[in-house]
């Protein structure tokens, strides 16, 4: 039989309840206005941007957590889109026809038509984790990832074909230089090229030292750069068959390489940037307060770029007049 509390016990409970009521009545209610204001911003301080691409002034940035931001005015104003969960945007590609495609970690591709509208989801039928995405001059999507897998789609992700190069390595970058020539780089120094628009792929000698490329950039079929651990940057002049080291004055890893007019830039740890001068990468003072790291960038025109990274970093950088001029010696990018 359940026992009832004594009168003394009941009195103590009543006193305790009254005391708690008085105490909580003296504590002001939390002010959530700041939190709500932050949530209302298109760019939020906890966003981790991993990729950015553009068609002229139309810019798309993708972040972990399935966040996509779009701008119609070169990054001055942004509109925030949150994809259905789970999702996490790893890469965005701008296709020549004006459309955009975003690679989702959860084996999906999201496509935005050239005329705008909504992002349409396309499932990628693979068990492989994909890390990089590009769109070739024929508007075909190409995705690469673990186990040297190469996937491509000619119908905006509606259907896919796949090829496994048979190596246990992660492919981290893919770039089409033109309609026929393409370069893929990956773990353990892997370099794979195509001279027939991706119909076949030829392995090249591996980059020395089991090099892991964070980023790769080719300005033509012969000349290219890769960045990796501990600030290493290497250059090839023969299409990836041999590589030489180039000094990186910053000493920190560069997670993205991009070309603005005839200048090459690296973006990396600590929000730092470097610029290629002759045969070495020198510090470039971009004038922005970047709290963490930069992981992606895209050239808006010959005078400006959008850079993106962790802690809500999504900045437009306008180059000084003397930097923006395209009179640099061609030897710097060839």
Secondary structure as GFF3:
##gff-version 3
##sequence-region A 1 334
A	DSSP	alpha_helix	7	26	.	.	.	ID=ss1
A	DSSP	alpha_helix	33	39	.	.	.	ID=ss2
A	DSSP	beta_strand	49	55	.	.	.	ID=ss3
A	DSSP	beta_strand	58	63	.	.	.	ID=ss4
A	DSSP	beta_strand	67	71	.	.	.	ID=ss5
A	DSSP	beta_strand	79	82	.	.	.	ID=ss6
A	DSSP	beta_strand	89	94	.	.	.	ID=ss7
A	DSSP	beta_strand	100	104	.	.	.	ID=ss8
A	DSSP	beta_strand	108	112	.	.	.	ID=ss9
A	DSSP	beta_strand	120	123	.	.	.	ID=ss10
A	DSSP	beta_strand	130	135	.	.	.	ID=ss11
A	DSSP	beta_strand	141	145	.	.	.	ID=ss12
A	DSSP	three_ten_helix	146	148	.	.	.	ID=ss13
A	DSSP	beta_strand	149	153	.	.	.	ID=ss14
A	DSSP	beta_strand	161	164	.	.	.	ID=ss15
A	DSSP	beta_strand	171	176	.	.	.	ID=ss16
A	DSSP	beta_strand	182	186	.	.	.	ID=ss17
A	DSSP	three_ten_helix	187	189	.	.	.	ID=ss18
A	DSSP	beta_strand	190	194	.	.	.	ID=ss19
A	DSSP	beta_strand	202	204	.	.	.	ID=ss20
A	DSSP	beta_strand	215	218	.	.	.	ID=ss21
A	DSSP	beta_strand	224	227	.	.	.	ID=ss22
A	DSSP	three_ten_helix	229	231	.	.	.	ID=ss23
A	DSSP	beta_strand	233	236	.	.	.	ID=ss24
A	DSSP	beta_strand	244	248	.	.	.	ID=ss25
A	DSSP	beta_strand	254	260	.	.	.	ID=ss26
A	DSSP	beta_strand	263	268	.	.	.	ID=ss27
A	DSSP	three_ten_helix	269	271	.	.	.	ID=ss28
A	DSSP	beta_strand	273	277	.	.	.	ID=ss29
A	DSSP	beta_strand	280	284	.	.	.	ID=ss30
A	DSSP	beta_strand	294	301	.	.	.	ID=ss31
A	DSSP	beta_strand	304	309	.	.	.	ID=ss32
A	DSSP	beta_strand	314	318	.	.	.	ID=ss33
A	DSSP	alpha_helix	321	324	.	.	.	ID=ss34
A	DSSP	three_ten_helix	330	333	.	.	.	ID=ss35
###
